[in-house]
Amino acid sequence: MITGISLGLAVPIGIGIGLFLSEVASTIVRSILQPCLDLLVGIPSVVYGFFGYMTLLPLFEKNFDMVTGESILAAGLILAIMVLPFIASLSGEAFHSVPSEIKEAAMAQGVTPFYTIRMVIIPYAASGMFAAVSLGFARAIGETLAVLMLAGNSIATPTSVLNRGQPLTALIATELGEAGVDSDKYHALFGAGLLLLFVVLIINGGVWILKGRLFQHDR
């Protein structure tokens, strides 16, 4: 749920930012925004988590009448901010790699810039956009500290995005230090880690298979 919320927000906004930087922004604007994106990539996750803890949680408590603002939605929003620079930077590089001759040929036909972007640039850069989303997904599903600080760490199954929850990464980070060696809890946590590993491998395999089927013409 947290990964879905983060990608649902970060993918369209990140691709839009990448398209803006590549095709719309002036050189001056691009020279300012691109370093800002690179700076956001390098900020530690604990800083994002602390920012969400000090801003989003009080806001959720006030507006949603919650005892504590810790929730799936709060973690998803902060994770979207963390993933956004990856998707924006990589998709911007994908759009920038489209040969200028192709763009000029399309414009020479008398079509609008929006039509050129929609029918020429985006299809040509589709494989790069797919890679950007895949990297963003990998970043989101493996995040630990920020979601640990904001999700609430409740073992109850959430039924709403405003409920508290505990992702597998947060579960392992929170409980492993208190689990006795060779205890049932100790083995259960290692089982959770193994499950997370299998989930990541299955998803990555599916991504590569899907990429091979969708972009065979790029080979």
N, C-alpha and C positions, 0 to 999 in steps of 0.2 A: 504493500500500500504506500509506504513512504517513497520507494523508488518510482512508483507509478506517478505519484503527485509531482515529484521533482522533475521527471522527464516530461510530463504533460505541460509543465510551465516552461522549462528550460529549452526544450527543443524548438518550438516555434519562435520564441524570443531570440534564442541564440542564432538560429539560421537567419532571422531577420536582421540581427546586428551584423552578422558576417556579410550578408548581401549589401547592407548599407555601406559598410566599410569598403567593400570591393568595387561597387558599381555606382554609388551615389555620393559618398563623402568626398570632400575636397582633400587635397594633399595635406593641408594644415590640420584639418579635423582628424584625418586618419593618423597623422603623426602624434596626435594627442591621445586618441582613444585606444590605439593598439598597445602602447605601453601600459595603459590602465588595465587592460585585459590581462596582460602578462603579469602585472603586479597582483591582480586578484588570484591568479593561479597559484602564486607562491605563498599566499597567506595560510598559516597553519589552521587545521580544522578546529582546534580548540578556540581560536579567536572567533570563528564563525559561530561556534556553539555558545560562547560567552555573549556575543552580540544578540543572538536569538533569545538567550536567557534573560537579558536585561531589557529587551524591547518587545518581542513577540509575546512572551508569557504574561507580563502585566496587561498587555492589550487584550489578549484572549480572556483573561480573568474578568476584565471589566465589561467587554462587549458580549461575551457568551455566557456570563454568569457561571463561571467555572470555579471550583474550589482551588484548583491549580491550573495554570495555562499549559502545562505539559500535555502534549497530545501528538497524535499521528500527523495532523495538519501542520503543527508548528515545526516538527522535524522535517516534513516534506518541503516546506517553504524555504527553510535555511539550506537544505540540501540542493534545492533548485538554484539558489544563489551560488553555491559552491561548484555546481556542474556547469553553469552557464558560460563561464570564460573558456572552458575546454571546447564546448560545442561552437561558440562564436568564433574562436581563433581558427579551428580546423576547417569549419565551413567557409570562413573567409578566404583561407588559403585555397580551398577547392574552387571557389568562384573566381579567384584571381588567376588560377591556372588555365582558365578557358582562353584559348588563343584569340588574340585581338582580331585576327583575320575573319574568324567565324562571326564575331560580333559585328564587324564592319560589313560583312556580306549580308547579314540580316537587316541591318539598318539601311543598306543600299536598296533594299526592296520596298522601302517606304513605310515599314511598320513602325509602331510606337516603341519607345524604350521599354515600357511595361510588357509589351508583347515579346520583345527580344529576351527579356529576363525570364518570362514564364515559359516560352516555347523553345528557347535556344540555350540560355545559360544554365538554368536549373537542370534540364535533362542531361546536359554535358557534364555537369558537376555532381550528378546524383551519387556516384560511387564514393566521392569524397565526403558528401553529406552523410551518407550511410556510415562511413568510418567515424565521422565526428559523433554521431548519435551512439554508435557502439562504444566508443571510448567514454562518453558521458555516462552510459549505462554501467560500464565496468567501474567507473569512479563512484557512482552512486551506490551500487549494491555492496561494495566493500567498505563503505564509510562506517566508522565505529564511534569516535569520540563525540562528534556533534549530535548524532542521533541518540547517543546515550544520555547526553545532557538535556535533551528536549522531549524525547518520546515518552518519558514517564516511568519506564522499566516496570511495567505491570505485566504479570504472567497471564492475566485474563485476556481471552481472545477479543480483540476490538470489533465492535459492530458499527462504528462510526468513525469518521476522520477526527472527531473531537474527543474520542476515547484515548486513554493511555495505552501504550503497547511496549513490547520489548523485542526488537529485531535480534536475530541470531548473533550478530557481531557484538551488540551491546550485552547480550546474555553472557557470552563467553568472557568478555572483558570485565564484567561486574562480578561474576561468581567464581571464576577459576582460582583466584587468590585465596578464597575461603574454603575451597573443596579439599578434603583430605585425600592424600595420595592413595589410589586403589579403592576409594570409596565409590558407591553407586553414583553419587553426584559427579565425581571426578570423571568416571567413564561416560556418563551422560553428556557432559560438556564436550568431551572429545568426539562423541557421536554427533553432537550438534555441529562441531567444526567440520567433520567429515561430510555431513549432510550439506553444509554450505558449500564445501568444495565441489561436491557432485552437482549441485544446482548451478554453480558458476560454469563448470565444464560443459554441462548440457546446454546452457544458454549460449555460451561462446561457440559450441559446435553448431547450434542452430543458426547463429548469426552468420557463420562462414558458409554454411550450406545455402542459406537464403541469399547471401551476397553472390555466390557462384551462379545461382539460378537467375537472379535479377539482372546481373551485369555481365553476362557471357559475351555480349557484343564488345566489351571493353578489352577483351583479351586479344 
